[in-house]
Amino acid sequence: MRAAVYRGDSAIAVEHIPTPEVGPGEILIAVESCGICHTDLKKVEHNLLPPPRVYGHETAGVVAKVGAGVTKYVPGDRVIVFHHIPCKQCFYCERRLYAQCAVYKKVGVTAGFEPAGGGFSQYVRVMDWIVRDGVEKIPDGVSFDQACFVEPVNTCLKAVEMAAPKAGELALVLGQGPIGLIFTMLLKHKGVRTITTDAMESRRALSLQFGSEASYHPLKVDLSQEAAQQTGGRGADVVFVCASAPGIVEQAVRASRPGSRILLFAQTSHKERIEVSGADICVGERTLFGAYSADVDLQAESARLVFSGDLPVEKLISHRLPLEEIQSGIGLALHPDDKSLKIIVQPQRTTK
């Protein structure tokens, strides 16, 4: 099969590798759509994990083969797959900190080599504990491109639930890339007042379309003043940091009120550093915290939000590329322009 293999030196190349074999309790999925996610891009760009690997974890496709003992799925089923599922029994799972569970940290979907999601390939092998709890069937009428948003929507929904914006509060979302726009959609769906920032005019326009009351260029306004004007002088009640840029967390602190909640979502590399005033957190009684990856308890709801169309996620797709063009897709994702947003790789598609 064809797969985009990370071989180190920040490089990915399409190669022919063996199609994975499935064992008892496992399934093989023919990948139809896989979104390009910045979490994987950081691993490639900064060489965070040793090669070789096949990345890609926002995966939708068709069951091609089932292993012995599998009765829940049959060849031909249209499905999405999560690549992490927790044990539900350990110290962290008891506290709903699933992303810290040792079993959760084991990637259960692979195209070969060290398991890394594998969605940038024609086929992926789904291991038994993922088959049991981490696969959802795609309803008729829902495209694979739409369906592959279930995993990223889950991660955003988890963060919104953790931050728990209340009626009458104002949420500020910093960054309106694909993830930031999903946050804006979710907050609108939950009836939360929202303002946003992004450097690109096209993304600010989409933000307004998806429910933001106002959207600002982060370097061309006094964001603290704008948030204060929206809240009777106090500042944002909750801030979602959905971009990674120098000074962005400090900006979140300045634009928020005392006692606010500031959630870091894009700060996923150990090489990233932030600096804020200790007094702004301590004396200002702000809560600064993070949310990472998906929550199995929200799996069904995230699937419902995507499959029902309650969140118009397909409007986020700017490019649909065959596997052979993944390098250009990665380049666009790393260096977006005003016409690029969510990029979907379609491994079964040919370039002809």
C-alpha positions as CSV (number, residue, x, y, z in Angstrom):
1,M,0.0,0.0,0.0
2,R,1.0,3.7,-0.3
3,A,1.8,5.6,2.9
4,A,3.3,8.9,3.8
5,V,6.3,7.8,6.0
6,Y,8.1,10.1,8.4
7,R,11.8,9.3,8.1
8,G,13.3,12.0,10.3
9,D,14.9,15.4,9.4
10,S,11.4,17.0,9.4
11,A,10.5,15.1,6.2
12,I,7.6,12.9,5.0
13,A,7.7,10.9,1.8
14,V,5.1,8.7,0.1
15,E,6.4,5.1,-0.1
16,H,5.1,1.6,-0.7
17,I,5.0,-0.4,2.5
18,P,3.3,-3.7,3.5
19,T,-0.4,-3.5,4.2
20,P,-0.9,-4.3,7.9
21,E,-2.2,-7.7,8.9
22,V,-5.0,-7.9,11.5
23,G,-5.0,-10.3,14.5
24,P,-7.9,-11.5,16.7
25,G,-10.2,-8.7,17.8
26,E,-8.7,-6.2,15.3
27,I,-10.0,-4.6,12.1
28,L,-8.4,-3.2,9.0
29,I,-9.8,0.1,7.7
30,A,-9.3,1.5,4.2
31,V,-8.7,5.2,4.9
32,E,-10.9,7.5,2.8
33,S,-10.2,10.8,4.6
34,C,-7.7,12.0,7.2
35,G,-7.4,15.5,8.4
36,I,-4.0,17.2,8.8
37,C,-3.6,18.2,12.5
38,H,-1.1,20.6,13.9
39,T,-0.3,18.1,16.7
40,D,1.2,15.8,14.1
41,L,2.8,18.6,12.2
42,K,4.7,19.7,15.3
43,K,6.0,16.1,15.7
44,V,7.3,16.2,12.2
45,E,8.6,19.7,12.1
46,H,10.5,19.5,15.4
47,N,11.4,15.8,15.1
48,L,9.7,15.1,18.5
49,L,9.5,11.3,18.1
50,P,12.0,8.8,16.5
51,P,11.3,7.6,12.9
52,P,10.0,5.8,11.0
53,R,6.3,6.5,11.6
54,V,3.1,7.1,9.7
55,Y,1.1,9.9,11.3
56,G,-2.5,11.0,10.8
57,H,-5.2,10.4,13.4
58,E,-8.4,12.2,12.2
59,T,-9.4,9.0,10.3
60,A,-12.5,8.0,8.5
61,G,-12.9,5.0,6.1
62,V,-14.4,1.7,5.4
63,V,-13.8,-1.6,7.2
64,A,-11.9,-3.8,4.8
65,K,-11.2,-6.8,7.0
66,V,-12.1,-8.1,10.5
67,G,-10.1,-10.4,12.7
68,A,-11.3,-13.5,14.5
69,G,-13.9,-12.7,17.2
70,V,-15.0,-9.4,15.8
71,T,-18.8,-9.2,15.5
72,K,-19.5,-5.5,16.1
73,Y,-18.2,-4.6,12.6
74,V,-18.3,-6.2,9.2
75,P,-16.5,-5.4,5.9
76,G,-18.2,-2.5,4.2
77,D,-19.1,-0.6,7.4
78,R,-18.3,3.1,7.2
79,V,-16.5,4.2,10.4
80,I,-14.4,6.8,12.2
81,V,-11.7,5.7,14.6
82,F,-10.1,7.2,17.7
83,H,-6.4,6.3,18.2
84,H,-6.5,6.6,22.0
85,I,-8.8,4.8,24.4
86,P,-8.2,4.7,28.2
87,C,-8.4,1.7,30.5
88,K,-11.2,3.3,32.7
89,Q,-9.8,1.6,35.8
90,C,-6.6,3.4,36.8
91,F,-5.9,6.4,39.2
92,Y,-6.2,8.9,36.3
93,C,-9.3,7.3,34.8
94,E,-11.1,7.5,38.1
95,R,-10.5,11.2,38.0
96,R,-11.5,11.5,34.3
97,L,-8.0,12.5,33.4
98,Y,-8.0,10.0,30.5
99,A,-5.2,11.6,28.6
100,Q,-2.8,10.8,31.5
101,C,-3.8,7.0,31.6
102,A,-0.9,4.7,30.6
103,V,-3.2,2.7,28.3
104,Y,-4.6,5.9,26.7
105,K,-1.0,6.9,25.9
106,K,-0.6,3.7,23.9
107,V,-1.5,4.5,20.3
108,G,-3.9,1.7,19.1
109,V,-4.0,2.5,15.4
110,T,-1.2,1.9,13.0
111,A,-0.2,1.7,9.4
112,G,3.1,-0.1,10.4
113,F,6.2,0.8,12.3
114,E,5.7,2.3,15.7
115,P,2.0,3.0,16.1
116,A,1.3,6.7,15.4
117,G,-2.2,6.9,14.1
118,G,-1.4,5.9,10.5
119,G,-4.1,7.8,8.8
120,F,-1.8,9.2,6.1
121,S,-1.9,5.8,4.4
122,Q,-4.3,3.6,2.4
123,Y,-5.0,1.2,5.3
124,V,-4.7,1.2,9.1
125,R,-4.8,-1.7,11.6
126,V,-7.0,-1.0,14.6
127,M,-6.1,-2.9,17.7
128,D,-8.5,-4.8,19.9
129,W,-9.1,-2.3,22.7
130,I,-9.7,0.5,20.2
131,V,-12.1,-1.8,18.3
132,R,-14.1,-2.4,21.5
133,D,-14.5,1.3,22.5
134,G,-13.0,3.6,20.0
135,V,-14.9,3.2,16.7
136,E,-18.1,4.9,15.6
137,K,-20.2,4.0,12.6
138,I,-20.8,6.8,10.1
139,P,-24.5,7.3,9.2
140,D,-25.7,7.2,5.6
141,G,-25.5,10.6,3.9
142,V,-22.5,11.8,5.9
143,S,-19.3,12.2,3.9
144,F,-16.0,10.8,5.0
145,D,-14.6,14.3,4.9
146,Q,-17.2,15.5,7.4
147,A,-16.9,12.4,9.5
148,C,-13.1,12.8,10.1
149,F,-13.9,15.9,12.2
150,V,-15.3,13.7,15.1
151,E,-11.9,13.4,16.8
152,P,-10.9,17.1,16.7
153,V,-14.5,18.1,17.8
154,N,-14.2,15.8,20.7
155,T,-10.9,17.4,21.9
156,C,-12.5,20.9,21.7
157,L,-15.7,19.8,23.4
158,K,-13.6,18.4,26.2
159,A,-11.9,21.7,26.6
160,V,-15.2,23.7,26.6
161,E,-16.6,21.4,29.3
162,M,-13.5,21.8,31.4
163,A,-13.7,25.6,31.1
164,A,-17.4,25.5,31.8
165,P,-18.5,29.0,30.5
166,K,-21.6,30.1,32.3
167,A,-24.7,32.0,31.1
168,G,-23.9,35.7,30.9
169,E,-20.2,35.2,30.6
170,L,-18.0,36.2,27.7
171,A,-15.6,33.8,26.1
172,L,-12.5,34.9,24.2
173,V,-11.0,32.6,21.6
174,L,-7.5,33.4,20.5
175,G,-6.9,32.1,17.0
176,Q,-9.4,31.2,14.3
177,G,-7.7,28.4,12.5
178,P,-9.7,25.2,12.1
179,I,-9.5,24.4,15.8
180,G,-10.3,27.9,16.9
181,L,-13.3,28.0,14.6
182,I,-14.6,24.7,16.0
183,F,-14.4,26.3,19.5
184,T,-16.4,29.2,18.1
185,M,-19.0,26.8,16.7
186,L,-19.3,24.9,20.0
187,L,-19.6,28.0,22.1
188,K,-22.4,29.3,19.8
189,H,-24.1,26.0,20.0
190,K,-24.0,26.2,23.8
191,G,-25.4,29.8,23.8
192,V,-22.1,31.4,25.0
193,R,-21.3,34.9,24.0
194,T,-17.9,34.9,22.2
195,I,-15.4,37.2,20.7
196,T,-12.3,36.0,18.8
197,T,-9.0,37.0,17.3
198,D,-7.1,36.1,14.2
199,A,-4.5,37.8,11.9
200,M,-6.3,36.7,8.7
201,E,-9.3,38.7,7.6
202,S,-10.9,35.6,5.9
203,R,-10.8,33.7,9.2
204,R,-12.3,36.6,11.1
205,A,-15.1,36.7,8.6
206,L,-15.8,33.0,9.1
207,S,-15.6,33.5,12.9
208,L,-18.5,36.0,12.6
209,Q,-20.4,33.6,10.4
210,F,-20.0,30.8,12.9
211,G,-21.2,32.9,15.9
212,S,-18.6,35.3,17.2
213,E,-20.0,38.7,18.2
214,A,-16.8,40.4,17.1
215,S,-13.5,39.3,15.7
216,Y,-10.3,41.3,15.9
217,H,-6.8,41.4,14.5
218,P,-4.7,40.6,17.6
219,L,-2.0,43.1,16.8
220,K,-4.2,46.0,15.6
221,V,-6.5,46.5,18.6
222,D,-6.1,46.8,22.4
223,L,-7.7,43.5,23.1
224,S,-7.9,44.2,26.8
225,Q,-9.9,47.3,26.1
226,E,-12.2,45.5,23.6
227,A,-12.9,42.7,26.1
228,A,-13.6,45.2,28.8
229,Q,-16.1,47.1,26.6
230,Q,-17.9,43.8,26.0
231,T,-18.2,43.1,29.7
232,G,-19.0,46.3,31.5
233,G,-15.3,46.9,32.2
234,R,-14.3,43.6,33.8
235,G,-12.6,41.6,30.9
236,A,-13.2,38.2,29.4
237,D,-14.5,35.5,31.8
238,V,-12.9,32.6,30.0
239,V,-10.2,32.5,27.4
240,F,-9.3,29.6,25.0
241,V,-5.8,29.9,23.6
242,C,-6.0,28.1,20.3
243,A,-2.9,29.4,18.7
244,S,0.8,29.2,19.6
245,A,2.7,32.5,19.2
246,P,5.1,34.4,21.4
247,G,3.2,36.5,24.0
248,I,-0.2,35.0,23.3
249,V,-0.7,33.6,26.9
250,E,0.3,37.0,28.3
251,Q,-2.3,38.6,26.0
252,A,-4.9,36.1,27.3
253,V,-4.1,37.2,30.9
254,R,-4.3,40.9,30.1
255,A,-7.7,40.5,28.3
256,S,-9.2,38.5,31.1
257,R,-10.8,39.5,34.4
258,P,-9.7,38.6,37.9
259,G,-10.9,35.1,38.7
260,S,-11.1,34.1,35.0
261,R,-10.3,30.7,33.5
262,I,-7.6,30.6,30.8
263,L,-7.3,27.3,28.9
264,L,-4.2,26.4,26.9
265,F,-5.1,24.2,23.9
266,A,-2.3,24.8,21.4
267,Q,0.8,24.6,23.6
268,T,1.6,20.9,22.9
269,S,5.4,21.0,22.4
270,H,7.8,20.7,25.3
271,K,9.9,23.2,23.5
272,E,7.3,25.9,23.9
273,R,7.7,28.3,26.9
274,I,5.3,30.9,28.3
275,E,5.9,33.8,30.7
276,V,3.3,35.5,32.7
277,S,3.2,37.6,35.8
278,G,2.9,35.5,38.9
279,A,0.8,38.1,40.6
280,D,-1.7,38.1,37.7
281,I,-2.4,34.5,38.5
282,C,-2.0,34.5,42.2
283,V,-3.3,37.9,43.3
284,G,-5.7,38.0,40.3
285,E,-7.0,34.5,41.3
286,R,-7.0,33.4,37.7
287,T,-7.0,29.7,36.8
288,L,-4.5,28.8,34.1
289,F,-4.9,25.2,32.9
290,G,-4.6,22.9,29.9
291,A,-6.8,20.4,27.9
292,Y,-5.3,17.7,25.7
293,S,-6.7,15.1,23.4
294,A,-10.1,13.4,23.5
295,D,-12.5,12.2,26.2
296,V,-14.1,8.8,25.7
297,D,-17.1,9.9,27.7
298,L,-17.8,12.6,25.0
299,Q,-17.2,10.3,22.0
300,A,-20.9,9.7,21.2
301,E,-21.8,13.4,21.7
302,S,-19.0,14.6,19.5
303,A,-20.1,12.1,16.8
304,R,-23.7,13.4,17.1
305,L,-22.6,17.0,16.7
306,V,-20.7,16.2,13.6
307,F,-23.0,13.7,12.0
308,S,-26.2,15.7,12.6
309,G,-24.7,18.9,11.0
310,D,-25.2,20.9,14.2
311,L,-21.6,22.0,13.7
312,P,-21.1,22.9,10.0
313,V,-17.6,21.5,10.0
314,E,-17.4,20.8,6.3
315,K,-17.3,24.6,5.7
316,L,-13.9,24.5,7.3
317,I,-12.4,22.4,4.5
318,S,-10.3,24.4,2.1
319,H,-8.3,21.6,0.4
320,R,-8.8,17.9,-0.4
321,L,-5.6,16.3,-1.6
322,P,-4.5,12.8,-2.7
323,L,-1.8,11.2,-0.6
324,E,0.9,12.0,-3.2
325,E,0.3,15.7,-2.5
326,I,0.6,15.5,1.3
327,Q,3.8,17.5,1.2
328,S,2.0,20.5,-0.3
329,G,-0.8,20.0,2.3
330,I,1.7,20.0,5.1
331,G,3.3,23.1,3.7
332,L,0.0,24.9,3.6
333,A,-0.9,23.8,7.1
334,L,2.4,25.0,8.5
335,H,2.3,28.3,6.5
336,P,-1.4,29.1,5.9
337,D,-2.6,31.8,3.6
338,D,-6.0,33.5,3.5
339,K,-7.4,30.7,1.3
340,S,-6.2,27.7,3.3
341,L,-8.0,26.2,6.4
342,K,-8.6,22.6,7.0
343,I,-6.7,20.2,4.7
344,I,-8.0,16.7,4.1
345,V,-5.9,13.9,2.8
346,Q,-7.8,11.3,0.7
347,P,-5.5,8.2,0.5
348,Q,-7.6,6.2,-1.8
349,R,-7.8,9.0,-4.4
350,T,-5.3,8.9,-7.3
351,T,-3.6,11.9,-8.9
352,K,-4.9,11.0,-12.3
